[in-house]
Amino acid sequence: MIAKIWKKVLLFVLIIACLFNIVNKIVHKASMEQEVSASAQYVQEQLNNQEKTN
């Protein structure tokens, strides 16, 4: 009897944790423009570093 109750409680906690994780990722999602800009900046810095070493 107690095992069934604990199983339901833990399942409920797991579902709440998953929903919280999903909502948190949606709220703090970086925009595509920021991602592309950061990638372009990184590539440019790597190219500049290669030119300096050659």
C-alpha positions as CSV (number, residue, x, y, z in Angstrom):
1,M,0.0,0.0,0.0
2,I,2.7,2.5,1.0
3,A,4.8,1.5,-2.0
4,K,2.0,2.4,-4.4
5,I,1.7,5.8,-2.8
6,W,5.4,6.5,-3.0
7,K,5.5,5.3,-6.6
8,K,2.8,7.8,-7.5
9,V,4.4,10.6,-5.5
10,L,7.8,10.0,-7.1
11,L,6.3,9.8,-10.6
12,F,4.5,13.2,-9.9
13,V,7.8,14.7,-8.8
14,L,9.5,13.4,-11.9
15,I,6.9,14.9,-14.2
16,I,7.1,18.3,-12.4
17,A,10.9,18.3,-12.7
18,C,10.7,17.5,-16.4
19,L,8.2,20.2,-17.0
20,F,10.3,22.7,-15.0
21,N,13.3,21.8,-17.1
22,I,11.5,22.3,-20.4
23,V,10.0,25.6,-19.4
24,N,13.4,26.8,-18.1
25,K,15.0,25.9,-21.5
26,I,12.3,27.7,-23.4
27,V,12.6,30.9,-21.3
28,H,16.4,31.1,-21.4
29,K,16.8,30.1,-25.1
30,A,19.4,32.2,-27.0
31,S,18.2,33.7,-30.2
32,M,19.5,32.4,-33.5
33,E,21.0,35.8,-34.3
34,Q,23.1,35.6,-31.1
35,E,24.2,32.1,-31.9
36,V,25.3,32.9,-35.4
37,S,27.0,36.1,-34.3
38,A,29.0,34.3,-31.6
39,S,30.0,31.6,-34.1
40,A,31.2,34.1,-36.7
41,Q,33.2,36.0,-34.0
42,Y,34.9,32.8,-32.9
43,V,35.8,31.8,-36.4
44,Q,37.2,35.3,-37.1
45,E,39.3,35.2,-33.9
46,Q,40.7,31.8,-34.9
47,L,41.6,33.0,-38.4
48,N,43.3,36.0,-36.9
49,N,45.3,33.9,-34.5
50,Q,46.4,31.6,-37.4
51,E,47.6,34.6,-39.4
52,K,49.6,35.9,-36.5
53,T,51.4,32.6,-35.9
54,N,52.3,32.3,-39.6
